[in-house]
C-alpha cells in the first residue's frame, strides 16, 4: 500500500512509510560515511513539491536540507544532535500541505 502522506528512504534501500519521529531518529542513527550516507523524506507521489534530506558530513555531523517549492523555501543547515534533527524534521513536515488531508480549522472564542 504506500505511504498515506510521505515516505523516508535511505541510501541502503530502507524505507519507512509515514515515519514517526522515533523512526526518523533510527534511520538517521543508521547513517554512516561509506554506504548509507543519506535519508530523503518526501511525499509519496509523482513530482513532489517538497522534500527534506539528511546527509552525513565528512567531518562529523549532518547536513539537513529542507525544500518546498510551493512556499519558495530552501534551507540548508548543519547539526550534530540526531534527536534534534528528527524532532525538527517531524515538526517541519507536519506543516506541509497534503492533498486530501483535512485542513486545521482555528476556532474563535
Secondary structure as UniProt FT lines:
FT   STRAND          6..10
FT   TURN            11..12
FT   STRAND          15..17
FT   HELIX           21..29
FT   STRAND          38..43
FT   TURN            46..47
FT   STRAND          50..56
FT   TURN            58..59
FT   STRAND          62..68
FT   HELIX           69..71
FT   STRAND          73..79
FT   HELIX           82..94
FT   TURN            99..100
//
